[in-house]
Amino acid sequence: MRPVVPKFKVPLELSGSSFAVIEQDSTREVEQCIEAIVRTPIGDYLDNPELGVPDFAFRSDGSDDLLLDAISDWEPRATTTVTAEEVDELLDRQDIDIRLDRE
């Protein structure tokens, strides 16, 4: 049996007198890592400037592939698919479906 290794819950949250944690390799922890990847612009994380996604502003195509590439590069525990829906001619909505790769 693998030992339980707690990770800080993001965003940081107090739980009594300590920070809330989640179990490493849990579904919630993998989702949290993916959320951090897609919310981080490339270059913003000083310890690893390649982490994140490019700026999607003013892009007319290719953002689905860039998003999937970033997630697969940085979070190997998950398989993802992106479904894009055009809201109007200026706005697309993207839903990310996450499947955990369990051994």
C-alpha positions in Angstrom: 0.0 0.0 0.0 1.3 3.4 -0.9 1.7 6.0 1.8 -0.7 8.9 1.8 1.3 12.1 0.9 -0.7 15.2 1.5 -0.5 18.2 -0.9 -1.8 21.7 -0.2 -5.2 22.4 -1.6 -5.2 25.2 -4.1 -6.3 27.9 -3.6 -4.8 27.8 -0.2 -7.5 27.3 2.5 -7.3 27.2 6.2 -8.7 24.2 7.9 -8.7 24.9 11.6 -5.2 26.0 12.5 -3.5 24.5 9.4 -3.8 24.6 5.7 -6.2 22.2 4.0 -4.6 19.3 2.1 -5.6 16.7 -0.5 -4.2 13.3 -1.1 -1.4 13.1 -3.7 -2.4 11.2 -6.8 -6.1 11.5 -6.0 -8.5 12.6 -8.7 -8.9 16.0 -7.1 -5.1 16.5 -6.9 -4.7 15.7 -10.7 -7.6 18.1 -11.5 -5.9 20.7 -9.4 -2.6 20.3 -11.3 -4.4 20.6 -14.6 -6.2 23.7 -13.5 -2.8 25.2 -12.5 -1.4 24.4 -15.9 -4.2 25.9 -17.9 -4.4 29.0 -15.7 -0.6 29.7 -15.9 0.7 31.7 -18.9 4.0 30.5 -20.2 6.8 32.4 -18.5 4.8 33.4 -15.3 6.1 30.6 -13.1 9.7 31.6 -12.3 10.9 28.2 -11.1 9.8 26.6 -14.4 9.1 29.3 -17.1 8.1 26.7 -19.7 5.2 25.5 -17.6 1.7 26.7 -18.7 -0.1 27.6 -21.8 0.4 30.3 -24.4 -1.7 33.5 -24.6 -4.9 32.6 -26.5 -5.9 36.2 -27.0 -6.5 37.0 -30.7 -6.0 33.4 -31.8 -8.4 32.2 -34.4 -7.4 28.5 -34.4 -5.2 25.8 -32.8 -6.0 26.6 -29.2 -7.5 23.1 -28.6 -4.3 21.4 -29.7 -2.1 23.8 -27.7 -4.2 23.2 -24.6 -4.0 19.4 -25.0 -0.3 19.5 -25.7 0.3 21.6 -22.5 -1.7 19.2 -20.4 -0.2 16.1 -21.8 3.3 17.5 -21.5 2.9 18.6 -17.8 0.4 16.1 -16.4 1.2 12.5 -17.6 -1.3 11.0 -15.1 -4.3 12.2 -17.1 -5.7 11.7 -20.6 -7.6 14.8 -21.8 -9.9 15.7 -24.6 -11.1 19.2 -25.3 -14.6 20.0 -26.8 -14.9 23.4 -28.3 -18.2 25.2 -28.8 -18.6 28.5 -30.6 -20.7 30.8 -28.5 -20.7 33.5 -31.1 -18.3 34.7 -33.8 -15.9 36.2 -31.2 -16.1 33.7 -28.4 -15.4 30.0 -28.0 -16.1 27.9 -25.0 -13.8 24.9 -24.3 -14.7 22.0 -22.0 -11.9 19.7 -20.8 -12.7 16.1 -20.1 -10.1 14.4 -17.9 -9.5 10.7 -17.6 -7.0 9.4 -15.0 -4.5 6.9 -16.2 -4.6 4.4 -13.3 -2.2 1.5 -13.2 
